[in-house]
């Protein structure tokens, strides 16, 4: 169902969809220089919550703000790569090879997209074998961090699109990351897994990556016309408070349409309110200190 009618434009000071007064998220100042990048893992062990959609569109919105952005496809389904127009079946070298084999230069694997300042490190089904192959490796949780290290000074933000599990690949992403964004579908069943995810994040912070922090929980697939959506958002805010982004992403057919067109909604239909929502999320993330 298309819920474009559920999009409501509110100005700063008005009560937003999370039930809190909406702050003003100003246009960020231009950057005088680039890097080192802040790495953000897009993480939820539940599938179909908008991780890939958010990674692509938040990345594009940050690039519009003059940020140099690298998207890392860390899901064997390769949906992020496909959603940016990459034919994953024709790739000889992907993030999988960087994890498993020595001798590759990450810069040779990174691909440009049609969007200026938005690059992607692609993946395909080969990545599904990595979890098993990495089990016997020394410091197996830190391999993605090693892969990304050579290019961190060339980007401002690295967004890692995690697979829907809490396995070794996701642990690698969280170990490499400075922050984590948790997209949460506005369904009551979706909330049940968040406590487990937060517990996993706390364990990784304690044992592997003390700098890791939750940048925010992002309500996705919201329909403000339904009581159910509004109650879920209210419950999330009650449980997690200021960890919940003020920006809410409403459900619309424009997101899958843009995916089929293999481009972000910001270029597919730049005046659509879904594009504006991701631009607001980019400004909110920058204002919170989650991006340069």
Buried (B, 14 or more C-beta within 10 A) or exposed (E): EEBEEBBEEEEEEEEBBBEEEBEEBEEBEEEEEBBBBBBBBBBBBBEEBBBBBBBBBBBBBBBBBBBBBBBBBBBBBBBBBBBBEBEBEEBEBBBBBBBBEEEBEBEEBBBEBEBEBBBBBBBBEBBBEBBEEBEEEEEBBBBBBBBBEEBBEBBBBBBBBBBBBBBBBBBBBBBBBBBBBBBBBBBEEBBEBBEEBBEBBEEBBEEBBEEBBBBBBBBBBBBBEBEEBBEBBEEBBEBBEEBBBBBBBBBBEBBEBBBEBBBBBBBBBEEBBBBBBBBBBBBBBBBBEBBB
